[in-house]
Amino acid sequence: MARPQTDIEAGRQELLDICEQLVRQRGGVDLSMTELAAAAGMSPANLYRFFENKEALMEAAAGRWFAPKIAIMEEVVAADLPSREKMFQFFVRRFVRMRDEFHEDPDMFKSYLELGNEHFEVVKGYVDLGDHYLSELVVQAMDEGYLPDLSIDDAVSLINQMVVTYCNPEALIYLDHKLSEEKLGMIIDAIFIGLGRKFDAKPSSGKPHIKIVT
């Protein structure tokens, strides 16, 4: 008899918990299915009932890591806010969460980066998803008169280059003490002013005029 789907999902979550423990103990490089099966007290054959291969395991681990960030992006995109404020929330809420994760457990944070670098093809899908949501914000900004004479792709590329230190977890490790919500707010202001608007582009007072939504 086939195992009920609810049992399969529960088993996957338990295995992801064990995978997380292994990453915390020994780092994320070269984690094998055999090692995970041994830590879970099961045979490799039984492990493959839950994850058909290592790629499926890594995709599930990445999905757990990125789920809160995806939820933030979806909430911001759906929010009824002006594009300038929405853009700030889109980046600052993810930055604050990432920084909190780093401060809570720096070694675990670095181990997950090792795992992500080893399986970047999995991570790239989430990077592309972030660009998809950013494109929706760019379209709204263009509808409000911002970012004239730019294509959506060019605007996304320029914005990513301007905020990269707030999105790249490796940059956070080295620049943590130099990064702040206030500075990010000023960068967002600079994006909207510097990339132009067809009407009424006024500089801010030097501090972000928008509040962080938690």
KELUM-925174 format. One line per 10 residues: number of its first residue (from 1); for each residue x, y, z of N, C-alpha, C. Coordinates in steps of 0.05 Angstrom, whole numbers, padded with zeros to 5 digits. Last residue first. Layout:
NUM) X:Y:Z:X:Y:Z:X:Y:Z  ...
***
This chain:
214) 00130:00914:00184:00139:00888:00194:00117:00869:00195  00150:00965:00143:00127:00949:00151:00137:00922:00160  00181:01026:00153:00185:00998:00150:00160:00983:00160  00161:01086:00119:00164:01070:00143:00167:01040:00136  00193:01137:00081:00174:01115:00083:00181:01097:00107  00231:01173:00070:00205:01184:00079:00185:01162:00083  00297:01168:00091:00275:01156:00077:00249:01165:00088  00331:01231:00093:00322:01207:00107:00299:01195:00091  00337:01273:00060:00361:01259:00068:00355:01234:00084  00290:01293:00044:00304:01309:00064:00330:01297:00072
204) 00289:01277:-00027:00279:01275:00000:00296:01293:00018  00278:01314:-00089:00294:01299:-00070:00282:01298:-00042  00224:01305:-00134:00236:01322:-00114:00253:01304:-00096  00196:01305:-00193:00216:01288:-00179:00231:01306:-00160  00151:01323:-00227:00152:01326:-00198:00171:01306:-00185  00151:01280:-00284:00140:01302:-00269:00146:01300:-00240  00178:01238:-00305:00167:01258:-00324:00156:01282:-00310  00239:01221:-00274:00210:01220:-00275:00200:01242:-00293  00301:01185:-00263:00283:01204:-00276:00254:01199:-00272  00340:01161:-00238:00332:01149:-00263:00309:01164:-00276
194) 00343:01194:-00192:00365:01193:-00211:00358:01180:-00238  00294:01184:-00165:00302:01211:-00174:00322:01210:-00196  00293:01130:-00156:00270:01143:-00168:00276:01171:-00178  00345:01121:-00134:00336:01106:-00158:00313:01122:-00172  00345:01152:-00089:00363:01159:-00111:00355:01145:-00137  00307:01125:-00058:00301:01153:-00066:00319:01160:-00090  00338:01079:-00050:00312:01077:-00065:00304:01105:-00075  00379:01101:-00020:00385:01089:-00046:00360:01087:-00063  00351:01116:00026:00363:01137:00010:00371:01126:-00018  00338:01065:00045:00317:01084:00038:00327:01106:00020
184) 00389:01046:00057:00374:01033:00036:00351:01051:00026  00400:01078:00101:00416:01081:00076:00402:01068:00053  00361:01059:00137:00361:01087:00129:00377:01091:00103  00375:01006:00145:00350:01012:00132:00349:01041:00122  00445:00994:00130:00423:01002:00148:00398:01007:00132  00513:00973:00132:00487:00972:00120:00465:00979:00140  00560:00967:00159:00557:00991:00142:00529:00993:00129  00562:00919:00184:00564:00943:00201:00560:00969:00185  00561:00883:00140:00539:00884:00159:00539:00911:00174  00597:00869:00102:00589:00897:00103:00567:00902:00123
174) 00605:00814:00102:00629:00832:00103:00621:00861:00108  00555:00791:00102:00575:00781:00121:00597:00801:00124  00529:00816:00059:00521:00822:00086:00542:00813:00107  00551:00791:00015:00558:00819:00021:00551:00827:00049  00524:00743:00018:00553:00743:00022:00563:00772:00028  00471:00757:00005:00478:00748:00032:00508:00748:00038  00450:00811:-00030:00470:00790:-00032:00478:00781:-00003  00419:00855:-00021:00405:00830:-00029:00424:00806:-00029  00448:00899:-00010:00427:00893:00008:00412:00867:00002  00483:00903:-00052:00494:00897:-00026:00473:00891:-00005
164) 00449:00917:-00095:00460:00890:-00093:00471:00884:-00066  00423:00961:-00112:00416:00951:-00085:00430:00925:-00079  00441:00973:-00162:00443:00994:-00143:00437:00984:-00114  00432:00927:-00192:00459:00935:-00188:00462:00956:-00166  00376:00927:-00192:00390:00906:-00178:00419:00913:-00173  00367:00973:-00223:00358:00972:-00195:00373:00951:-00180  00387:00955:-00273:00398:00978:-00260:00392:00978:-00230  00352:00911:-00284:00381:00907:-00282:00394:00930:-00267  00302:00936:-00286:00307:00915:-00266:00337:00911:-00262  00311:00970:-00330:00305:00982:-00304:00310:00961:-00282
154) 00318:00933:-00371:00340:00951:-00364:00336:00963:-00336  00268:00908:-00372:00292:00893:-00366:00315:00910:-00357  00234:00951:-00386:00231:00938:-00360:00256:00923:-00353  00271:01006:-00415:00256:00981:-00417:00253:00969:-00390  00264:01076:-00405:00278:01051:-00399:00259:01028:-00406  00236:01123:-00410:00256:01117:-00431:00273:01092:-00424  00226:01136:-00340:00219:01140:-00369:00243:01131:-00386  00218:01125:-00284:00235:01108:-00301:00228:01111:-00331  00149:01145:-00269:00178:01141:-00263:00191:01124:-00284  00095:01146:-00277:00112:01167:-00290:00141:01165:-00284
144) 00065:01105:-00261:00063:01130:-00244:00082:01151:-00255  00080:01065:-00295:00053:01075:-00297:00049:01101:-00282  00130:01056:-00274:00128:01068:-00300:00100:01079:-00305  00116:01031:-00226:00131:01056:-00225:00129:01070:-00252  00091:00984:-00247:00075:01004:-00231:00089:01031:-00231  00137:00961:-00270:00114:00968:-00287:00096:00988:-00273  00167:00952:-00224:00177:00970:-00245:00154:00979:-00263  00137:00912:-00199:00140:00939:-00186:00150:00960:-00206  00144:00871:-00236:00117:00881:-00231:00118:00909:-00217  00199:00863:-00231:00188:00873:-00257:00160:00884:-00253
134) 00202:00840:-00181:00212:00867:-00185:00202:00879:-00210  00181:00790:-00194:00166:00807:-00176:00175:00836:-00179  00224:00772:-00226:00197:00773:-00237:00180:00792:-00220  00267:00773:-00192:00267:00792:-00215:00239:00794:-00227  00252:00731:-00159:00254:00758:-00148:00254:00779:-00170  00257:00689:-00195:00231:00696:-00185:00231:00724:-00173  00312:00688:-00202:00296:00696:-00225:00267:00703:-00216  00326:00670:-00152:00336:00696:-00161:00318:00706:-00184  00303:00620:-00154:00292:00639:-00135:00301:00668:-00141  00335:00596:-00192:00307:00597:-00197:00293:00618:-00179
124) 00385:00596:-00168:00380:00614:-00190:00350:00617:-00196  00386:00553:-00132:00383:00580:-00122:00375:00600:-00144  00398:00511:-00168:00373:00512:-00153:00366:00540:-00143  00448:00525:-00186:00427:00521:-00206:00399:00521:-00193  00480:00523:-00141:00470:00549:-00150:00448:00547:-00171  00501:00489:-00101:00477:00481:-00117:00464:00507:-00128  00543:00512:-00076:00547:00486:-00088:00525:00478:-00107  00519:00558:-00057:00540:00561:-00078:00545:00534:-00092  00485:00536:-00019:00474:00550:-00042:00494:00553:-00064  00522:00516:00018:00504:00497:00004:00492:00510:-00021
114) 00546:00564:00034:00562:00543:00021:00544:00523:00005  00501:00587:00057:00513:00600:00033:00531:00580:00019  00494:00554:00100:00474:00554:00079:00484:00567:00054  00540:00569:00128:00537:00541:00118:00516:00539:00097  00527:00621:00143:00550:00616:00124:00548:00588:00112  00485:00610:00178:00481:00627:00155:00502:00622:00134  00511:00582:00217:00490:00568:00202:00485:00584:00176  00544:00622:00238:00556:00598:00226:00536:00583:00208  00507:00662:00257:00525:00667:00235:00537:00643:00222  00449:00666:00279:00466:00643:00277:00485:00647:00253
104) 00428:00718:00285:00419:00697:00302:00438:00673:00302  00451:00748:00244:00458:00755:00272:00450:00732:00291  00426:00724:00200:00455:00724:00202:00463:00729:00231  00372:00735:00209:00381:00707:00207:00411:00705:00211  00374:00791:00207:00366:00778:00232:00375:00749:00232  00387:00798:00153:00405:00807:00173:00399:00794:00200  00340:00777:00129:00366:00764:00124:00386:00772:00145  00302:00815:00148:00300:00787:00155:00327:00772:00152  00322:00862:00125:00320:00860:00154:00318:00831:00163  00317:00849:00070:00343:00854:00082:00343:00851:00112
94) 00262:00844:00064:00279:00820:00060:00307:00824:00072  00248:00897:00075:00237:00875:00092:00253:00849:00089  00274:00926:00035:00282:00929:00063:00272:00906:00081  00252:00913:-00016:00279:00907:-00009:00285:00907:00021  00197:00925:-00011:00206:00901:-00026:00234:00893:-00018  00197:00976:00011:00188:00953:00027:00197:00927:00015  00214:01006:-00034:00230:01005:-00009:00222:00981:00008  00173:00997:-00070:00200:00988:-00077:00217:00986:-00051  00131:01021:-00043:00130:00993:-00047:00158:00982:-00054  00146:01075:-00047:00145:01062:-00021:00145:01032:-00023
84) 00141:01080:-00103:00166:01087:-00089:00167:01074:-00062  00088:01066:-00116:00110:01049:-00125:00136:01055:-00110  00041:01067:-00062:00055:01080:-00084:00080:01065:-00091  00002:01009:-00047:00021:01029:-00039:00032:01043:-00064  -00029:00958:-00031:-00039:00982:-00044:-00022:01005:-00034  00007:00896:-00044:-00001:00918:-00027:-00011:00943:-00043  00027:00856:-00075:-00002:00858:-00074:-00012:00883:-00058  00082:00863:-00067:00071:00866:-00094:00041:00870:-00093  00084:00849:-00012:00090:00876:-00021:00079:00881:-00049  00070:00794:-00012:00055:00814:00003:00059:00842:-00007
74) 00111:00773:-00044:00083:00771:-00053:00065:00791:-00038  00156:00784:-00013:00153:00795:-00040:00124:00795:-00049  00144:00753:00033:00148:00782:00035:00143:00795:00007  00144:00702:00011:00120:00712:00024:00121:00743:00026  00198:00697:-00003:00177:00697:-00024:00151:00709:-00013  00221:00696:00047:00227:00718:00029:00206:00720:00007  00201:00648:00068:00193:00674:00081:00199:00698:00063  00224:00610:00029:00195:00614:00033:00187:00640:00046  00278:00599:00026:00268:00623:00012:00238:00629:00017  00285:00553:00057:00301:00577:00063:00288:00602:00050
64) 00250:00517:00033:00246:00524:00061:00261:00550:00067  00274:00514:-00018:00246:00523:-00015:00240:00532:00013  00322:00491:-00006:00322:00518:-00016:00294:00530:-00013  00304:00440:00008:00318:00456:00028:00318:00485:00020  00281:00424:-00041:00264:00427:-00017:00278:00444:00004  00327:00423:-00072:00305:00441:-00080:00286:00445:-00056  00356:00384:-00047:00366:00411:-00046:00344:00431:-00054  00323:00339:-00058:00328:00347:-00031:00337:00376:-00029  00327:00338:-00114:00301:00342:-00101:00304:00351:-00072  00382:00326:-00118:00371:00352:-00129:00344:00358:-00116
54) 00385:00275:-00099:00396:00297:-00083:00386:00324:-00092  00321:00243:-00110:00350:00246:-00114:00359:00270:-00098  00271:00236:-00088:00279:00218:-00109:00309:00220:-00116  00253:00234:-00023:00267:00251:-00042:00279:00233:-00064  00225:00191:-00001:00217:00218:00005:00228:00238:-00014  00248:00145:-00019:00218:00146:-00020:00208:00175:-00015  00300:00151:-00008:00292:00158:-00035:00261:00156:-00039  00303:00130:00043:00306:00159:00040:00295:00167:00012  00303:00076:00032:00280:00087:00045:00280:00118:00042  00355:00070:00011:00331:00063:-00005:00306:00076:00006
44) 00387:00083:00054:00386:00102:00031:00362:00096:00014  00352:00069:00116:00369:00061:00094:00367:00082:00071  00356:00111:00175:00341:00096:00155:00360:00088:00133  00372:00150:00211:00368:00123:00220:00352:00107:00200  00387:00200:00196:00358:00196:00201:00352:00168:00210  00441:00194:00187:00433:00211:00209:00403:00208:00216  00437:00160:00142:00449:00150:00167:00441:00167:00190  00414:00196:00105:00400:00171:00112:00411:00160:00139  00455:00234:00101:00429:00242:00112:00413:00217:00121  00495:00203:00077:00500:00216:00103:00473:00224:00116
34) 00471:00191:00029:00479:00169:00047:00483:00180:00075  00466:00240:00005:00442:00226:00012:00448:00204:00032  00514:00288:00031:00506:00266:00013:00480:00254:00023  00546:00350:00026:00526:00335:00040:00514:00313:00022  00585:00383:00004:00587:00354:00000:00568:00338:00018  00578:00437:00051:00592:00426:00027:00591:00395:00028  00557:00460:00096:00538:00452:00075:00551:00438:00051  00575:00440:00164:00576:00457:00140:00559:00445:00118  00566:00409:00208:00589:00403:00192:00592:00420:00167  00521:00427:00239:00544:00413:00251:00569:00412:00235
24) 00486:00451:00203:00495:00466:00226:00520:00454:00238  00477:00408:00169:00489:00433:00158:00501:00449:00181  00450:00374:00205:00476:00367:00193:00491:00391:00182  00404:00404:00214:00422:00398:00236:00449:00390:00226  00381:00403:00163:00389:00429:00175:00408:00425:00198  00370:00349:00159:00389:00361:00140:00399:00388:00151  00331:00346:00198:00356:00332:00202:00377:00343:00184  00291:00377:00172:00301:00385:00199:00328:00372:00204  00283:00346:00128:00294:00372:00124:00305:00383:00151  00260:00301:00152:00286:00298:00139:00299:00325:00134
14) 00212:00325:00168:00230:00314:00188:00258:00311:00177  00190:00337:00118:00196:00358:00136:00215:00349:00158  00184:00285:00097:00202:00304:00084:00210:00326:00103  00145:00264:00132:00172:00253:00131:00192:00271:00118  00102:00297:00118:00112:00298:00145:00141:00286:00146  00095:00279:00065:00102:00307:00071:00114:00310:00099  00081:00225:00074:00104:00232:00058:00114:00260:00064  00034:00231:00103:00057:00219:00116:00083:00225:00101  00002:00254:00064:00007:00269:00088:00031:00258:00103  -00001:00213:00026:00014:00237:00020:00020:00253:00044
4) 00009:00146:00052:-00008:00170:00048:00009:00195:00043  00045:00097:00015:00045:00114:00039:00027:00139:00034  00011:00044:-00017:00026:00069:-00018:00024:00085:00007  00017:-00024:00000:00000:00000:00000:00018:00025:00000
***
